[in-house]
Amino acid sequence: MEPRISIVEWLIVVCLVGFYAAAAAAIVLWWRQRDRRRQVELADVREWQRDNFRITTDTTAMDLDAIHAMLTRAYWSPGID
């Protein structure tokens, strides 16, 4: 991950090149960090399958309603929010 720019460094850039250029540079840095975090999230998807069972870390492939229903009806779950 890229190092973040400190407020002092940002103020120095503001003094040297002006507010709008510094703001544009900060936005570009933020966008690059955001894009890299997204790439890491996508790269961390794991999946295993055997017979009719599939285990995955891909949240887009999960049926959250079914997972919630199973967890709320489990014998050990009464009283757990």
Secondary structure as UniProt FT lines:
FT   HELIX           7..17
FT   HELIX           19..43
FT   STRAND          47..50
FT   TURN            51..52
FT   STRAND          53..56
FT   HELIX           59..61
FT   HELIX           64..73
FT   TURN            75..76
FT   TURN            78..79
//
